[in-house]
């Protein structure tokens, strides 16, 4: 790996850490597409999953009292449930479809966020949380991007910013760690060549 590539990845990680600190998410949506292009689909998504489990740990002490643990469970358990199948699919897929998944998830999140800005309907409850959890799980494993589903849920449920940011941190730790672990297990315990 060249020095330029290494510095680019480090700069992206620092930028994403700042975005995540403010918005509660950002590593996947900002880092994953660039990582996929710079170091490859499997490696980029695995690196995004790995970092996605580490970054939120730094924030936990400051936001612990604001975490809504029931939402972590209702969003996290469905996400975990779909991850093994998605990890298997990811491990047997060639890189090209994974590039498309990452691109589609990022574009879909942009389109949905623009459209939802005009919606007055409030959607919340366990069904919405389970559907969101499934979207988070699939997006995290297949594209390293679980944020779009979380964003849709946050907007539709009118989730206040501080509890949302706080609640998403243990959720990102959970889903990123499980995603990384299940993909690692499907690849016969082999880690991809990361920079």
Order of alpha helices (4+ residues) and beta strands (2+ residues): alpha-alpha-alpha-alpha-alpha-alpha-alpha-alpha
